[in-house]
Amino acid sequence: MAEAEAVTSEPAKPEEAETLEVEKATPEALQAVSDEVALGHESPQKAELKPDDRLIKVKGLDKQQLCIDLLMVGCVQSYVDFFYITHRKAAPKEGAPEDEVKDVVIPEETLIFLKETLEQAESARRLRSYLQCYESYNSLAEFFEKVPDLKSAMYFYQRCADVAAEVDAWESIAKANLNLGSCEEQGGNWQSAMQYHEKALEIATSADSLPLQIKAASRLTTVCQVLAEQCEKDGHDAEAVQLYERCLTSAQLSKDAALEGSACHKLGLSKHKTGHYEQAVELQKQYLDICRIQDDRVGESAARAALAQAYEATGDTQEAIKQLENLLSVASEAGELKAQAGACLNLGILYNSRGNHEKSVELLEQHFDLARQIGDRKLIDSARVVLGMVRGNGKLKAYINMVNHDLDKLLKWKSKRATLDS
């Protein structure tokens, strides 16, 4: 990448830190700040030591001396950042008073790393070395993300974006926004994460950076899916449909067939829920095609089950039966007992509604056997009830005829439990 052009402004400071302008800092001002920090804490002999000597004497190292080192080399912005980082408060213990919360304890080697990296970043920025400055701030952001300290990580990722923006390094800006979105994901701030990923995707697409576009689109798909599922739980189905549509658009940009297929499936289910059955059919067909290309038997089972429901909702019972029969075959090959049980149940009910009693009973008996193999007590009880109802429904005509016309047979049935067919 090209080196940065003249830098005329400093990036945003931490909220807690006082704003300082590096360009306006005179040597006298720097010395005054240094004296203020050191007052009552540092001996004259220690202040006269060279920075390298102080770093070697690790046991005598402290935060104040490192702050002074930064000021002495004129890195006021780094001093502000270092002071802010090293005076963070530890997470309060449950029930502990607020005034007892202490600063975060930072190992000495970490203090040195932070001080040196901040100094490198600011020095590189002054020398208009964009790449080195960006990498230094990025190293700090990655360090805090692993700690994890997401607030500090986001602060330095934003610094990366600001530095990159000064020289119109669009790929780097996209990376920074992608990382900011990732931090928001870890913090559970899905709405904010979506905004960062959308910005990253827009920039990556404009910069014609396919790898970044794929990565941003993939993350955006995942975040939109989480938000859509939250909307469904809250009963906001219309909003869920919009988010699932955004999922599908992003998934197509990600060049990930499996991700696109899953987005089609979830959008199709959402469309079915809101009564858009024809659109649901088309979306599930797309999902089915993707699953068949990838030889995904489990996905194919889910696609055919959803297709059967959509066709049944449109009144096309014959096509629904066809999809369920295919589902039964595919689920059997894949060893999906629950999918097989669901297919048998739906097929049995459909055949019963069409008057094919024998086929219906056969399928529901298979459903009952599968329920016992699965071992789900609620499913077993439900399967037993449905099978009993269909069996009874099949004998209803014979029973009514016996009651109306064959009293002798009725008495034998009541007293000796003879079958209705005897």
Residue pairs with C-beta under 8 A, 6 or more apart in sequence:
1 130
1 131
1 167
1 169
1 172
2 130
2 167
3 128
3 129
3 130
3 131
3 167
4 125
4 128
4 129
4 130
4 133
4 163
4 166
4 167
5 128
5 166
5 167
6 128
7 125
7 126
7 128
7 166
9 166
10 21
10 22
10 77
11 158
11 159
11 162
11 163
12 158
12 159
12 162
13 19
13 20
13 77
13 80
13 81
14 80
14 81
14 84
14 155
16 84
17 80
17 81
17 83
17 84
18 80
20 76
20 77
20 79
20 80
22 74
22 76
22 77
22 122
25 74
25 76
30 71
30 72
30 74
30 76
33 71
33 76
33 79
34 68
34 71
34 72
37 64
37 67
37 68
37 71
38 47
38 64
38 68
41 64
42 64
42 65
42 68
46 54
46 60
46 65
47 68
49 57
51 69
51 72
51 73
54 60
54 61
54 65
54 69
55 61
55 112
58 108
58 109
58 112
61 108
61 111
61 112
63 82
63 86
63 87
63 106
63 111
66 82
66 111
66 112
66 115
67 79
67 82
67 83
69 115
70 76
70 78
70 79
70 82
70 115
70 118
70 119
71 79
73 119
73 123
75 118
75 119
75 122
75 123
77 122
78 115
78 118
78 119
78 121
78 122
81 118
82 114
82 115
82 118
85 114
85 152
86 103
86 104
86 106
86 111
86 114
87 103
88 103
88 104
88 149
88 152
89 101
89 102
89 103
89 104
90 101
90 102
90 103
90 104
90 105
92 98
92 100
92 101
106 114
113 143
114 140
117 136
117 139
117 140
118 136
118 140
120 132
120 136
121 132
121 133
121 136
121 137
121 140
122 133
124 130
124 132
124 133
124 136
125 133
125 163
130 163
130 164
130 166
130 167
130 169
133 163
134 160
134 163
134 164
134 169
134 172
137 156
137 159
137 160
137 163
138 156
138 157
138 160
140 156
141 153
141 154
141 155
141 156
141 157
141 159
141 160
141 179
142 153
143 153
144 150
144 152
144 153
144 156
145 153
145 179
145 182
145 183
145 186
147 153
148 186
150 183
150 186
150 187
153 179
153 183
154 180
154 183
154 184
157 176
157 179
157 180
157 183
158 176
158 180
160 172
160 175
160 176
160 179
161 172
161 173
161 176
161 177
161 180
164 170
164 172
164 173
164 176
165 173
170 203
170 204
170 206
170 207
170 209
171 204
171 207
171 209
171 212
173 203
174 200
174 201
174 203
174 204
174 207
174 209
174 212
174 216
175 200
175 212
177 196
177 197
177 199
177 200
177 203
178 196
178 197
178 200
178 212
178 215
178 216
178 219
180 196
181 192
181 193
181 194
181 195
181 196
181 197
181 200
181 219
181 223
182 193
182 219
184 190
184 192
184 193
184 196
185 193
185 219
185 223
190 223
190 226
190 227
190 230
191 227
193 223
194 220
194 223
194 224
194 227
197 216
197 219
197 220
197 223
198 220
200 212
200 216
200 219
201 213
201 216
201 217
201 220
201 250
201 253
204 212
204 213
204 215
204 216
205 213
205 253
213 253
214 253
214 254
214 255
214 256
217 250
217 251
217 253
217 254
218 250
218 251
218 254
218 256
218 259
220 246
220 250
221 247
221 250
221 251
221 254
221 259
221 263
224 243
224 244
224 246
224 247
224 250
225 243
225 244
225 247
225 263
225 266
227 243
228 239
228 240
228 243
228 244
228 247
228 266
228 270
229 240
231 237
231 239
231 240
231 243
232 240
232 270
232 273
237 270
237 273
237 274
238 274
240 270
241 267
241 270
241 271
241 274
244 263
244 266
244 267
244 270
245 267
247 263
247 266
247 267
248 260
248 263
248 264
248 267
250 263
251 259
251 260
251 262
251 263
252 260
254 260
257 290
257 293
257 294
258 290
258 294
258 296
260 290
261 286
261 287
261 290
261 291
261 294
261 296
261 299
262 287
262 299
264 283
264 284
264 286
264 287
264 290
265 283
265 284
265 287
265 299
265 302
265 303
265 306
267 283
268 279
268 280
268 281
268 282
268 283
268 284
268 287
268 306
268 310
269 280
269 306
271 277
271 279
271 280
271 283
272 280
272 306
272 309
272 310
272 313
277 310
277 313
277 314
278 314
280 306
280 310
280 313
281 307
281 310
281 311
281 314
284 303
284 306
284 307
284 310
285 307
287 299
287 302
287 303
287 306
288 300
288 303
288 304
288 307
290 296
290 299
291 297
291 299
291 300
291 303
292 300
297 330
297 331
297 333
297 334
297 336
298 334
298 336
298 339
300 330
300 334
301 327
301 330
301 331
301 334
301 336
301 339
302 339
304 323
304 324
304 326
304 327
304 330
305 323
305 324
305 327
305 339
305 342
305 343
305 346
307 320
307 323
308 320
308 321
308 323
308 324
308 327
308 343
308 346
309 320
311 317
311 319
311 320
311 323
312 320
312 350
317 350
317 353
317 354
320 346
320 350
321 347
321 350
321 351
324 343
324 346
324 347
324 350
325 343
325 347
327 339
327 343
328 340
328 343
328 344
328 347
330 339
331 337
331 339
331 340
331 343
332 340
337 370
337 373
337 374
338 374
340 370
341 367
341 370
341 371
341 374
341 379
341 383
344 363
344 364
344 366
344 367
344 370
345 363
345 364
345 367
345 383
345 386
347 363
348 359
348 360
348 361
348 362
348 363
348 364
348 367
348 386
348 390
349 360
349 386
351 359
351 360
351 363
352 360
352 390
352 393
357 390
357 393
357 394
360 390
360 394
361 387
361 390
361 391
361 394
364 383
364 386
364 387
364 390
365 387
367 383
367 386
367 387
368 380
368 383
368 384
368 387
371 379
371 380
371 382
371 383
372 380
395 420
398 420
398 421
399 420
402 409
402 410
402 413
402 420
403 410
409 418
412 418
412 422
413 419
413 420
